[in-house]
């Protein structure tokens, strides 16, 4: 939906700024404005001095996407449909977050932490299954997580 504003010819004829708005042959000025243009105006005003925020966002939020594309090879989704794509993205994010945990803590520290928590036994079994899969999987991915995966099922 657009809102159309049209000026009156009498108003444009007496306006001192007429030469800036209209040509000699155009009698009136017509301005089209989207019905939700106020939302865009507020956004533009908020983003006016947001260079530091955008730089910070690029540092934090863009790194996972680049890592997923470059190292893990996720260049496009393999499924169709919003729910399926959301599920695939959730798995990609889980893998990224899990690899970050392992690179920060190290697998030994992480496995020790899980072993000391009895309520998380199912998760421990899942982790050992994943590490066994990684050990049997691609060597370039395994080398980035941990040089020697000793925990296997």
Secondary structure, 3 states (H helix, E strand, C coil): CEEEEECCHHHHHHCCCHHHHCCCCCCCCEEEEECCHHHHHHHHHHCCCCHHHHHHHHHHHHHHHHHHHHCCCCCCCCCCCHHHHHHHHHHHHHHHHHHHHHHHHCHHHHHHHHHCCHHHHHHHHHHHHHHHHHHHCCHHHHHHHCCCCCCCC
